[in-house]
Amino acid sequence: MRNLLASLAAMVVAALAQPAEAEIRALIVTVSQYTAPIPSLEGPPNDAAALKAVLTEQGARDIVTMNDAQATRASIRAALEALGKRAKPGDWVIFYYAGHGSQAKSRDPGEEDGMDEFLPLSGFKVSKPDTNQFILDNDLHGWLVNFFPTTVNVLQIADACHSGTMNRSLAAATPFKRRSALDNPMAIALPPSPVDPMAVAPAGSNPPNLVYVGAAQDNQFALEGPLPRGDSPPRGLLTYALEGALKDRRPNGRLAADADDDGHLSLAELASSLESRTRELSSTQQWSSAAVPARNERSVIFQPLKAPPADERPIEVKPADEQAADLLGGKGPWASIPRGTPDLTWNAKEGWVTDSRGDRVAENVTSDAQLTGVIMKRRAVGQLAASANERQLKVDIGPRPKGQLYKNGESVDLAVTHRGGEAWLTAFNLAGDGTVQMLYPLDGDGDGLMVAGQTRVVMARTKAAPPFGVDNVVAIATPTEPKVLRAALKRIDGKRDAMVASGLVRDELDAAKGRAAMALGELYTGR
């Protein structure tokens, strides 16, 4: 359901801050009434009214709402297609959904967790699912990609559960109700979705115009309840938090969600505020998730997103087995070559990827989505390397000599050598498959301040662990505490978002105007 959420979040943010010549358009879908045994909800109508009021204040006139029985697969698809036809370059389109979210056994062998995330609509029956009464996350993502050109900004917001297989119940008595349709998602299997070419997005597609915000992490429930007091009308925690992030102000008149107090609310600051607010409202039972296109973390909400850079040449990949050859036949950031010297060689059955030197850069890569992560990580490191300044900052990795393999569980020492005045140190790792792993500062490390003359800082003593391959440690020293950078890195920690991480670092370097330094380190990990 993450792809589903991605589309929704992009639409909402865009709609709120629109250039004068552009328009805000929205499709607001709420489902409260469900067929037993799925419990009905009370909050979605209140959430929809609050969101519509916010968008109207921003000048939105093209707002379509669907409630309960009005919201079917066919009607939602038709409304999105119609919005795509009405939208002009520069417009912000918002797709918002409030209701239950759920999972079921997947028919797609490419689903890593074996589950399909979906939105059950008002007439959905657990005993006999009707294809017109639910929407798979992949289908919704396909519509948002195919119906809206990259010149139209899209914000997708889903105030619904998208819990994984490790759901946890609420720990104590609570006024909140879960927006989860099924307690046992393995108990049902959905029928195949109708054949629809527009519901299929290109493999590995990551549209530069699509932002998403989801109510909770994959292993959590999204909640609704009386807010702000026990006698208040029921609200979804995410939508309530969004409303507060856009309205609550400090004594100086600036938004409280503006972390660096510069008078501008960036997408990174909005995402961080939503996570903090949902965590606090739910007593750590729920915190929101978000995804922002690369190089747009610092883009100001209600302003146009940055245009994507010119397309880079596709990475040449040679398949080493039939499974890889089949997957490389789809669309993605690669060019499949049957012979010659490729950039990468991939054996999908065994899961390994090697580079042109024969080094194993990633392991356990068995899907095209994972291969996309490897490729995007390769591009991100290339971009970062162009900005590295090892005369001022250098990453030290030990105890093994450079180039030697660290096996699973072996200790790895990470430190930096710093030459310069007072600075704040931040560091993260890019694993072989593009997974971002926050390294410094973590809990107990303080604020990461390096005083003038402090030449060596031990960032971490950790152990080699999956995902294996070539790891790249990225360290950046900044003249002021990088609150926005750190909040954004924390939000993408554990996700295959190497290009987003690269964009964050490059934006921080640009903002520092030559007063920051960045360095890269490399190590090999494996079994």
C-alpha positions in Angstrom: 0.0 0.0 0.0 3.0 2.2 0.1 2.8 3.0 -3.6 -0.9 3.8 -3.0 0.0 6.2 -0.2 2.7 7.8 -2.3 0.3 9.0 -4.8 -2.2 10.3 -2.2 0.3 12.4 -0.3 1.6 14.2 -3.4 -1.8 15.5 -4.2 -2.6 16.9 -0.8 0.5 18.9 -0.3 0.4 20.3 -3.8 -3.1 21.5 -3.5 -2.4 23.6 -0.4 0.2 25.9 -2.0 -0.4 26.7 -5.6 1.1 29.3 -7.9 -1.4 31.9 -9.0 -1.7 30.6 -12.5 -2.1 27.0 -11.4 -5.1 25.3 -9.8 -5.7 23.0 -7.0 -7.8 19.9 -7.8 -8.8 17.1 -5.4 -10.5 13.8 -5.2 -11.6 13.1 -1.6 -12.7 9.5 -0.9 -14.1 8.4 2.4 -15.5 5.0 3.4 -17.2 4.6 6.8 -19.9 2.0 6.3 -18.6 -1.5 5.9 -20.1 -5.0 5.7 -19.7 -7.2 8.8 -17.4 -8.5 10.1 -15.5 -5.4 9.1 -16.3 -2.7 11.7 -17.7 0.6 10.5 -15.9 3.9 11.2 -16.9 7.3 12.5 -14.0 9.6 11.6 -13.7 9.7 7.8 -16.6 12.2 7.2 -15.1 14.5 9.8 -11.6 14.2 8.2 -13.0 14.9 4.7 -14.8 18.0 5.9 -11.6 19.3 7.6 -9.5 18.6 4.5 -12.0 20.2 2.2 -12.1 23.3 4.3 -8.3 23.6 4.3 -8.2 23.2 0.5 -11.0 25.7 0.0 -9.1 28.3 2.0 -6.2 27.7 -0.4 -8.4 28.6 -3.3 -9.3 25.1 -4.5 -12.5 25.0 -6.6 -12.3 21.7 -8.3 -13.0 19.3 -5.4 -14.8 16.0 -6.0 -16.0 13.9 -3.0 -17.1 10.3 -2.9 -18.6 8.7 0.2 -19.3 5.0 1.0 -21.4 3.4 -1.8 -20.4 6.1 -4.3 -16.8 4.9 -4.0 -16.2 1.9 -6.1 -13.1 0.8 -8.1 -14.8 1.9 -11.3 -15.9 5.3 -10.0 -12.6 6.1 -8.4 -10.7 5.2 -11.6 -13.1 7.3 -13.7 -12.7 10.3 -11.4 -8.9 10.1 -11.4 -8.9 9.8 -15.2 -11.2 12.8 -15.5 -8.9 14.8 -13.1 -6.0 13.9 -15.3 -7.8 15.3 -18.4 -8.7 18.5 -16.6 -5.3 19.1 -15.0 -2.9 21.6 -16.6 0.9 21.8 -16.2 1.7 23.3 -12.8 -1.5 22.2 -11.2 -1.6 20.3 -7.9 -3.8 17.2 -7.8 -4.7 15.7 -4.4 -6.0 12.2 -3.9 -7.1 11.6 -0.4 -8.5 8.4 1.1 -9.8 7.8 4.6 -11.2 4.4 5.7 -9.9 0.9 6.3 -6.8 -0.5 4.8 -5.8 -4.1 4.7 -3.7 -7.0 3.4 -4.4 -10.4 1.8 -2.4 -13.2 0.3 -0.8 -12.1 -2.9 -1.0 -13.8 -6.3 2.1 -12.0 -7.4 5.4 -13.9 -6.7 7.2 -10.6 -6.9 5.7 -9.3 -3.7 8.6 -9.6 -1.2 6.3 -10.2 1.9 3.8 -12.4 0.0 1.0 -9.9 0.7 -1.1 -7.5 -1.3 -2.0 -4.2 0.3 -5.5 -3.0 -0.7 -8.3 -0.6 0.1 -11.6 -2.4 0.9 -14.5 -0.3 -0.1 -18.0 0.0 1.3 -19.5 -3.1 -0.3 -16.4 -5.4 0.3 -17.3 -8.8 1.6 -14.7 -10.9 3.3 -16.4 -14.2 2.3 -16.8 -13.3 -1.4 -14.6 -10.3 -2.5 -16.0 -8.4 -5.5 -13.3 -6.9 -7.8 -15.3 -3.6 -7.9 -15.2 -3.3 -4.1 -11.4 -3.1 -3.5 -8.3 -1.5 -5.0 -4.9 -3.0 -4.9 -2.1 -0.5 -4.1 -0.2 -1.4 -7.3 -3.3 -0.6 -9.4 -3.8 2.8 -7.7 -0.2 3.6 -8.2 -0.5 2.7 -11.9 -3.4 5.1 -12.3 -1.6 7.9 -10.6 1.4 7.4 -12.8 -0.4 6.9 -16.1 -3.2 9.5 -15.7 -1.0 12.4 -14.6 2.0 13.7 -16.6 5.1 14.7 -14.7 4.2 18.4 -15.3 1.3 17.9 -12.9 2.2 17.8 -9.1 0.4 14.9 -7.3 0.0 14.5 -3.6 -1.4 11.2 -2.2 -2.6 10.9 1.4 -4.1 7.8 2.9 -5.4 7.9 6.5 -5.8 4.2 6.7 -4.0 1.1 8.0 -1.3 -0.5 5.8 -0.1 -2.9 8.5 2.3 -5.7 7.7 2.4 -9.2 9.2 3.7 -8.2 12.6 0.7 -6.2 13.7 0.6 -5.3 17.3 -2.4 -4.6 19.4 -2.8 -1.5 21.5 -1.0 -1.9 24.8 -3.5 -0.3 27.1 -7.1 1.1 27.3 -7.5 3.7 24.6 -10.3 5.9 23.1 -8.9 5.1 19.6 -10.2 2.6 17.1 -8.1 0.8 14.5 -8.6 1.5 10.8 -7.7 -2.1 9.9 -10.3 -4.2 8.1 -8.9 -7.7 8.8 -7.2 -9.1 11.9 -6.0 -12.1 9.9 -5.0 -11.0 6.4 -3.8 -14.5 5.5 -7.4 -15.7 5.9 -8.6 -14.5 2.5 -7.3 -14.4 -1.1 -8.5 -11.7 -3.4 -9.7 -12.5 -7.0 -7.6 -11.1 -9.8 -8.1 -7.4 -10.6 -9.8 -6.6 -13.9 -7.4 -6.4 -16.9 -6.5 -2.7 -17.1 -3.3 -1.5 -18.9 -3.6 1.9 -17.1 -3.3 0.2 -13.7 0.2 -1.1 -14.6 3.1 1.3 -13.9 6.5 0.8 -15.6 8.8 -1.4 -13.5 10.8 0.5 -11.0 9.0 3.8 -11.8 9.6 6.6 -9.3 7.7 9.6 -10.7 9.4 12.9 -9.9 6.0 14.6 -9.4 4.5 12.1 -6.9 4.6 12.7 -3.1 2.9 10.4 -0.6 2.0 10.5 3.1 0.7 7.4 4.9 -0.9 7.2 8.3 1.4 4.5 9.8 4.4 2.2 9.3 3.8 -1.1 7.6 3.7 -3.0 11.0 1.3 -0.6 12.7 -2.4 0.3 12.8 -3.7 3.7 11.8 -6.0 5.0 14.5 -9.1 7.3 14.8 -10.6 8.7 17.9 -12.0 11.8 19.6 -9.6 14.8 19.0 -8.5 17.1 20.6 -10.6 16.0 23.7 -12.5 13.0 24.8 -15.8 14.6 23.9 -14.6 15.8 20.5 -15.8 14.2 17.2 -13.8 11.2 15.9 -10.8 12.1 13.7 -8.1 10.1 12.0 -4.7 10.9 13.7 -2.9 11.6 10.4 -5.5 14.1 9.1 -5.7 15.8 12.4 -1.9 16.0 12.5 -1.8 17.4 9.0 -4.3 20.1 9.9 -2.2 21.1 12.9 1.0 21.1 10.9 -0.5 23.6 8.5 -2.2 25.9 11.1 -0.4 25.8 14.5 2.0 28.8 14.9 4.7 30.0 17.2 4.5 33.4 19.0 6.5 34.9 16.1 3.8 33.9 13.7 5.7 31.2 11.9 4.4 27.6 11.6 5.5 25.4 14.5 6.3 22.7 12.0 9.0 24.9 10.5 11.9 23.2 12.3 14.6 25.7 11.3 12.3 28.7 11.8 13.2 30.2 8.4 9.7 31.1 7.4 9.3 28.3 4.9 7.7 24.8 5.5 9.6 22.3 3.4 8.3 18.8 2.5 10.9 17.3 4.8 9.7 19.5 7.7 6.1 18.6 7.0 6.9 14.9 7.0 8.9 15.1 10.2 6.1 17.1 11.9 3.5 14.5 10.9 5.6 11.7 12.2 6.2 13.5 15.6 2.5 14.5 15.9 1.1 11.1 15.1 3.6 9.4 17.5 2.6 11.8 20.3 -1.1 11.6 19.7 -1.0 7.8 19.7 1.4 7.4 22.6 3.9 5.8 20.2 1.4 3.3 18.8 1.5 4.9 15.3 3.7 7.3 13.3 3.2 8.4 9.8 5.3 7.5 6.7 6.1 9.7 3.8 8.1 9.7 0.5 9.3 12.8 -1.4 10.9 12.8 -4.8 14.6 13.1 -4.9 15.9 16.7 -4.6 12.6 17.9 -3.3 13.0 17.3 0.4 13.7 21.1 0.8 11.0 22.2 -1.6 8.5 24.4 0.1 5.0 23.1 0.2 2.6 25.0 -2.0 5.4 25.8 -4.4 6.4 23.9 -7.6 8.5 20.8 -7.2 12.0 20.9 -8.7 12.2 19.5 -12.2 14.0 16.1 -12.4 17.6 16.2 -13.8 18.2 15.2 -17.4 17.8 11.5 -17.8 21.1 9.6 -17.3 22.1 6.8 -19.6 20.5 3.4 -18.6 22.8 1.2 -16.6 23.8 -1.8 -18.8 22.9 -5.1 -17.1 23.7 -8.6 -18.3 21.5 -11.4 -17.1 23.3 -14.4 -15.7 20.2 -16.6 -15.6 16.8 -17.0 -17.3 15.0 -15.4 -14.3 17.0 -12.2 -14.6 16.6 -12.2 -18.4 12.8 -12.3 -18.0 12.8 -9.5 -15.4 15.1 -7.3 -17.4 12.6 -7.5 -20.3 10.4 -5.0 -18.4 10.9 -1.3 -18.1 13.4 0.2 -15.6 16.6 2.2 -15.2 18.6 -0.4 -17.1 19.4 -1.6 -20.6 19.6 -5.4 -20.9 22.6 -6.6 -22.9 23.2 -10.3 -23.7 26.9 -10.0 -24.2 29.9 -7.7 -23.9 31.2 -5.9 -20.7 28.2 -4.6 -18.8 28.0 -2.2 -15.9 26.4 -4.9 -13.8 25.8 -8.6 -14.1 22.7 -10.1 -12.3 21.8 -13.6 -11.3 18.3 -13.3 -10.0 17.9 -16.9 -8.9 21.0 -16.8 -6.7 20.5 -13.1 -5.9 24.0 -11.7 -6.6 25.0 -8.6 -8.6 28.6 -7.9 -9.7 30.1 -4.9 -11.3 32.5 -4.6 -14.3 35.4 -5.5 -12.1 33.8 -8.6 -10.8 33.2 -7.3 -7.3 29.9 -8.5 -5.7 28.1 -5.2 -5.1 24.8 -6.7 -3.8 23.3 -10.0 -2.6 19.8 -11.3 -2.2 18.6 -9.3 -5.2 15.8 -11.4 -6.7 13.3 -8.8 -8.0 13.3 -5.9 -10.4 12.5 -3.5 -7.6 15.6 -4.6 -5.7 17.7 -4.3 -8.8 16.4 -0.7 -9.2 17.6 0.0 -5.7 21.1 -1.3 -6.6 21.2 0.9 -9.7 19.8 4.1 -8.0 22.4 3.6 -5.2 25.1 3.4 -7.8 23.9 6.7 -9.3 23.6 8.3 -5.8 27.2 7.4 -4.9 28.4 8.8 -8.3 26.7 12.1 -7.6 28.0 12.3 -4.0 31.6 11.5 -5.1 31.7 14.6 -7.2 31.1 16.7 -4.1 33.5 14.9 -1.7 36.2 16.9 0.0 38.6 14.5 1.7 41.1 17.3 2.5 38.7 18.5 5.2 36.7 15.4 6.1 37.7 11.7 5.7 35.9 8.5 6.6 38.1 5.9 8.4 37.0 2.3 8.3 38.7 -0.5 10.3 40.1 -2.7 11.6 40.6 -4.6 8.3 42.8 -3.1 5.6 40.9 -1.3 2.8 39.2 -3.6 0.3 38.9 -6.7 2.6 35.6 -8.4 3.3 33.8 -8.0 6.6 31.7 -11.2 7.2 28.3 -11.3 8.8 28.7 -10.4 12.5 32.2 -9.1 12.3 33.0 -5.8 14.1 33.4 -2.7 12.0 34.9 0.5 13.4 33.7 3.8 11.8 35.3 7.1 12.5 36.0 10.4 10.7 39.1 12.6 10.5 38.1 16.3 10.5 40.2 19.3 9.8 38.4 22.6 10.4 36.5 24.7 12.9 33.4 23.8 14.9 31.0 21.7 12.9 28.1 19.2 13.3 28.7 15.7 12.1 26.0 13.5 10.5 26.6 10.1 8.9 24.7 7.3 7.3 25.4 4.2 5.3 24.1 3.2 1.8 23.9 -0.5 1.6 24.5 -2.4 -1.6 20.8 -2.4 -2.5 20.4 1.3 -1.7 19.0 0.9 1.8 19.7 4.0 4.0 21.0 3.2 7.5 21.5 6.1 9.9 24.8 5.9 11.7 25.5 9.2 13.6 24.3 10.7 15.8 22.2 8.0 17.3 20.6 7.9 20.8 23.4 8.5 23.3 25.7 10.3 20.8 24.6 13.8 21.8 24.1 16.4 19.1 27.2 15.4 17.1 29.0 18.7 17.6 32.7 18.6 16.8 34.6 21.4 18.5 37.4 23.3 16.7 40.6 21.3 16.7 38.8 18.0 17.3 40.4 15.9 14.6 38.9 12.4 15.1 35.4 11.4 16.0 34.4 7.7 16.5 30.9 7.5 14.9 30.1 3.9 15.5 31.4 0.4 16.5 28.9 -1.9 14.7 28.8 -5.3 13.1 28.5 -6.3 9.4 24.9 -7.3 8.7 22.5 -7.7 5.8 21.9 -6.4 3.2 25.4 -7.4 2.0 27.5 -6.1 -0.8 29.4 -2.8 -1.2 28.5 -0.4 1.5 29.2 3.3 1.2 29.4 5.4 4.4 28.5 9.1 3.9 29.6 11.7 6.4 28.8 15.4 6.3 30.1 18.2 8.5 27.9 21.3 8.6 28.4 24.8 10.1 25.0 24.7 11.9 23.0 21.8 13.3 21.3 20.2 10.3 17.9 19.5 11.9 16.0 19.2 8.6 18.7 16.8 7.1 18.7 14.6 10.2 14.9 14.4 10.5 14.7 13.5 6.8 17.4 10.8 7.1 15.7 9.4 10.1 12.4 9.2 8.1 14.0 7.2 5.3 16.2 5.0 7.6 15.8 1.4 6.5 14.3 2.3 3.1 15.8 1.9 -0.3 16.0 5.7 -0.9 19.6 6.3 -1.9 18.7 9.0 -4.4 16.7 10.9 -1.8 19.6 10.7 0.6 21.9 12.0 -2.0 19.6 14.9 -2.7 19.4 15.7 1.0 23.2 15.9 1.3 23.7 17.9 -1.9 21.0 20.4 -0.8 22.7 20.7 2.6 26.1 21.4 0.8 24.4 24.0 -1.4 22.8 25.8 1.5 26.1 25.9 3.4 27.7 27.9 0.5 31.1 26.2 0.8 31.2 26.0 4.6 30.3 22.3 4.8 32.3 19.2 3.8 31.3 15.7 2.8 33.3 12.4 2.5 32.7 8.8 1.4 34.0 5.6 2.7 33.6 2.1 1.2 33.6 -1.4 2.7 32.6 -4.9 1.5 30.3 -7.1 3.5 29.1 -10.6 3.0 28.4 -14.0 4.4 
